[in-house]
Amino acid sequence: MASDIQHVVRTETASETAAGKLWLRGPFTKAEVDEMFGGVWVPIRRFGIVQGGKILLIDDSSEFGLNRTVTSL
């Protein structure tokens, strides 16, 4: 089951990249990202969960504290 989820995450992410979504490019190596952002960047893990019989893609911005940098009023 875990390998099925990983396959869906990888396939869907590649599809989104190929579709030209402006917020999603890559994949890039760590060295390439370091060069683009001067070594100052935070990775965001993407994973899948099964919910309602579907595999949903999750971008976990909380893992490295990114969510704490944004607030809403």
C-alpha positions in Angstrom: 0.0 0.0 0.0 2.8 2.5 0.9 4.5 1.9 -2.5 1.1 2.5 -4.2 0.8 5.8 -2.4 4.4 6.8 -3.3 3.7 5.9 -6.9 0.6 8.1 -7.0 2.4 11.1 -5.3 5.3 10.8 -7.8 3.0 10.4 -10.8 0.6 13.2 -9.9 3.5 15.6 -9.1 5.1 14.8 -12.4 1.8 15.5 -14.1 1.4 18.8 -12.3 4.9 19.8 -13.3 4.3 18.8 -17.0 1.1 20.8 -17.0 3.1 24.0 -16.5 1.7 25.0 -13.1 3.6 28.2 -12.2 4.1 27.2 -8.6 5.6 23.8 -9.3 8.9 23.2 -11.2 11.6 20.6 -10.9 12.7 18.3 -9.7 15.9 19.9 -8.6 18.9 18.7 -6.7 19.8 20.3 -3.4 22.8 21.9 -5.1 20.5 23.5 -7.8 18.1 24.8 -5.2 21.1 26.2 -3.1 22.3 28.0 -6.2 18.8 29.5 -7.0 18.2 30.7 -3.4 21.7 31.3 -2.1 21.4 28.4 0.3 18.5 30.0 2.2 15.4 27.8 1.6 13.1 25.4 3.4 12.1 22.1 1.9 8.4 21.1 2.0 7.7 17.4 2.1 4.9 16.1 -0.1 3.2 12.9 0.7 -0.1 11.1 0.2 -2.9 10.0 2.5 -5.8 7.7 1.7 -9.1 9.4 2.4 -12.5 8.3 1.1 -10.9 5.7 -1.1 -8.7 8.4 -2.9 -5.1 9.3 -2.4 -4.8 12.9 -1.6 -1.5 14.8 -2.0 -0.4 16.8 1.1 2.3 19.5 1.1 3.4 19.7 4.7 4.5 23.3 5.4 4.3 22.7 9.1 7.2 20.3 9.3 9.9 22.9 9.3 7.9 25.7 10.9 6.8 27.5 7.7 3.2 27.7 8.8 4.3 29.7 11.9 5.6 32.5 9.6 2.1 33.3 8.3 -1.0 34.4 10.2 -4.5 35.4 9.2 -6.6 38.2 10.7 
